[in-house]
Amino acid sequence: MKLKQVTDVTKTASEINSTPTATETNALVLNKSAGIVTLPSITNNNNGSVTIGTNGIIAYFPTADAKEQNPIRLLATTGATLTLTNNATNYVYSDYNAGSPIFLVTLNPNDFLVDGRKVPVYRVVRENNTLHILNYDEYGVALSNKAYFKDVALHSFERLTGLVLSTAATRISTISAGKVYFGVTLVDVNENKAGVSGLLFEYYLTGGNWNPRRLVTSYDSNYYSNGTDRVVLDNNKWVSKYFWICADGGEGAYFIHGNQYNTQAEALAEPIPSLPPLLSSHALFVGKIVIQKGATNGVAYTREWGAVLQNSVATSHNSLTNIDQAGVGILNGHISDQTQLLVGQKSFKGSTNDGSTAIIAGLDSDTNTVFHVDTNGIGIFNGIGANNTNYLSLSNTAIVPSVNNTLTLGSNTNLFVNTYTKAVSSDVDLTINTGTNKTLILAQPVWVDLDFPIIVRTTGPNVPELTTMIGNITAPLWEVNDYNVCEGQESPHFWVEGTPFSWHIHLVTNGLDTSDRYVRFEVEYSWANDLTVLSTPITLDSTDLLIPANTPSKTMLRLNLGSFTPTGGKIGSHTWARLKRISSVGAAPSNSPWITMLQAHIQIDGIGSRFISSK
């Protein structure tokens, strides 16, 4: 059936109080959008075609131009069987057809953007006789409501202005005032400055559960989250604090803790952790502050909200007469071969030179220093010799001093090694001069072993016995309750002061067991800095350490015993240790194993120290 077009819904008082007719009811709920009111059925005929049913109701605009028109709602009185194009996206739509709707199919969805008489119904991808069908739902009813709630579901809160995160000593966070959209509601958000304006709350986990928010006056530099609990940061570690602002017009800001990391860059790269419900549904993320343990201030990284494009008009494109220095070596947008003064960092690409002419002269106070580009690469060198070979070449494979064997770095110089090869090479000795009382420092610490040798000097009860391990090589064989006082060791000059010692042993199995076996050890240790009293001895129980079933005899295993942190430890500190095998809870090996050395993994950040007794 057809329904009349609604052009006037003005009613008298008696008409408003009367029961509306079916036609008037449909007219009253009709909105200004064309679209599906009741979705017609679709049948896959398993031959590359579909049949559209007669049970749909669709609202159309009567002309292609839908401006200032009311849609007309019609019952699809006739269906259609449509053949679909193979290996293509097919758009099934209904055409108003002057009031006698018909179903058609097209490969061009742009038709629906310019013609209000055409209403898309289904989108179908055909792969031979297999059809992948999507419907457009009944978007002819309450379209604005559906679009609104889709926006809220996808975007929740969206920032319009402000909400810049910053930090000041002592750990005072500030979120500037701004405006936030929640759907179509614009909310004014006041400035939040910890301990001054607005309130700052800390959220943290205990046993995997979020604690009620805790009011604070500043963020901390003491804790991180391991995903289950709030934990005290290890020395020298970095952590991110993640900040949210309440988006309902209140004055609350919130932060949570990230995990701990060795470097600031690692903490910065961490993804946002899991959130409590209030933050995920009622607040807006504004950024993070990265801070090291015990620091009085961190580094704020405000959220990247997206750049705002600001257009300006350029003039005199061809001559560039409005650009300073345009007449000196810059013609029609190109740099000529004239001598030029370039200020700041510049990039050159696709240029070569025969090696006899400098590209840039006077690169620093030494007027003989030139910047050179030729087939050997790019270099900075002193003097212009016959062949210009006395320069530092930055080629595609390495950084190579071609003649001079000294590479001198100034106080503000960074040396960047080739990204792909990571190689620095020279056909002569390569000397890096760091200056008086300077040394090389690694930005990312690395691990080395500190050895605590086991030397058996006597025999008797509870002393590991020297027996043949393999060939003519003997090693200490350890029974339960055997112990040895290892040689003490000095913390080396390249140690990262105050970082942990990770105790471990290298165990060699003696025979094969067909079931899992276990060993257990105890380390008693003491340490001291130079001119300080020895620490109280501490005993560390390794707990049971697994030797997997069917491990072949004479297999070397590295077993981690545990770790300790010499808080305040300096280079030159000394550590003494006693290793003892104790009874395991699980079944012990059938034969006692060999152990030759106690070791500690330590972190280093260079090749030595600037001074004998300090870094």
HUBEL-V223596 format. One record per backbone hydrogen bond with DSSP energy under -0.5 kcal/mol. NH is the residue of the N-H (numbers start at 1). CO is the residue of the C=O. Records with the same first field share a line. If there is no record, write none. Layout:
NH: CO ; CO
//
This chain:
3: 73
7: 5
16: 12
17: 13
18: 14
25: 21
26: 22
27: 23
28: 24
29: 25
30: 26
35: 59
37: 57
38: 57
43: 51
45: 43 ; 49
50: 82
51: 43
52: 80
53: 41
57: 38
58: 74
59: 35
60: 72
61: 116
66: 64
69: 66
72: 60
74: 58 ; 72
75: 1
76: 56
77: 75
80: 52
82: 50 ; 80
84: 48
87: 126
88: 85 ; 126
90: 88 ; 124
91: 106
92: 90 ; 122
93: 104
94: 119
95: 102
96: 117
99: 96
100: 96 ; 97
102: 95
104: 93
106: 91
109: 107
111: 108
112: 109
113: 110
114: 110 ; 111
115: 111
116: 64
118: 115
119: 94 ; 117
120: 118
121: 92
122: 92
123: 134
124: 90
125: 132
126: 88 ; 124
127: 130
130: 127
131: 129
132: 125
133: 131
134: 123
136: 121
139: 137
140: 36
141: 138
146: 142
147: 143
148: 144
149: 145
150: 146
151: 147
152: 148
153: 149
154: 150
155: 151
156: 151 ; 152
158: 181
160: 179
161: 179
163: 176 ; 177
166: 174
168: 172
170: 296
171: 296
172: 168
173: 171
174: 166
175: 192
176: 164 ; 174
178: 189
179: 161
180: 187
181: 158
182: 185
183: 156 ; 181
184: 182
185: 182
186: 184
187: 180 ; 185
189: 178
190: 188
192: 175
193: 197
194: 173
196: 193
197: 193
199: 251
200: 216
201: 253
202: 214
203: 255
206: 209
208: 228
209: 206
211: 204
214: 202
216: 200
219: 171
224: 231
225: 258
226: 229
230: 205
231: 224 ; 229
233: 222
237: 234
238: 261
239: 291
240: 259
241: 289
242: 240 ; 256
243: 287
244: 254
245: 284
246: 252
247: 282
253: 199
254: 244
255: 201
256: 242
258: 240
261: 238
267: 263
268: 264
269: 265
270: 267
279: 276
280: 276
281: 277
282: 278
283: 279
284: 245
286: 243
287: 243
288: 301
289: 241
290: 299
291: 239
293: 237
294: 221
295: 292
299: 290
301: 288
303: 286
305: 303
309: 307
314: 312
320: 316
323: 320
326: 323
328: 325
329: 327
330: 326
331: 329 ; 334
334: 331
336: 329 ; 334
342: 340
359: 371
360: 371
362: 367 ; 369
363: 369
364: 366
367: 365
369: 366
370: 381
371: 360
372: 370 ; 379
374: 377
375: 353
377: 374
378: 394
379: 372
380: 392
381: 370
382: 390
383: 368
385: 383
391: 389
392: 380
393: 391 ; 400
394: 378
395: 393 ; 398
399: 423
400: 393 ; 398
402: 391 ; 400
407: 431
408: 406
409: 407 ; 433
413: 410
416: 414
417: 415
418: 423
422: 418
425: 399
431: 405 ; 429
432: 430
433: 407 ; 431
434: 432
438: 435
442: 605
445: 443
446: 604
448: 602
450: 600
451: 449
452: 598
454: 596
455: 453
456: 454
457: 455
463: 460
464: 462 ; 483
465: 477
467: 465 ; 475
469: 473
470: 473
473: 470
474: 472
475: 467
477: 465
478: 476 ; 593
479: 477
481: 581
482: 479
483: 462
484: 579
486: 484 ; 577
487: 453
489: 575
491: 573
495: 492
496: 603
497: 495
499: 496
501: 564
502: 601
503: 501 ; 562
504: 599
505: 559
506: 597
507: 505 ; 557
508: 594
509: 507 ; 555
517: 547
518: 587
519: 545
520: 582
522: 580
523: 540
524: 522 ; 578
525: 523 ; 538
526: 576
528: 574
532: 529
535: 527
538: 525
540: 523 ; 538
541: 539
542: 521 ; 540
545: 519
547: 517
548: 546
550: 513
551: 548
554: 509
555: 552
557: 507
559: 505 ; 557
561: 503
562: 503
564: 501
566: 499 ; 564
567: 565
569: 566
572: 491
573: 570
574: 528
575: 489
576: 526
578: 524
579: 484
580: 522
581: 482
582: 520 ; 580
594: 508
595: 476
596: 506
598: 452
599: 504
600: 450
601: 502
602: 448
604: 446
605: 494
607: 440
611: 614
//
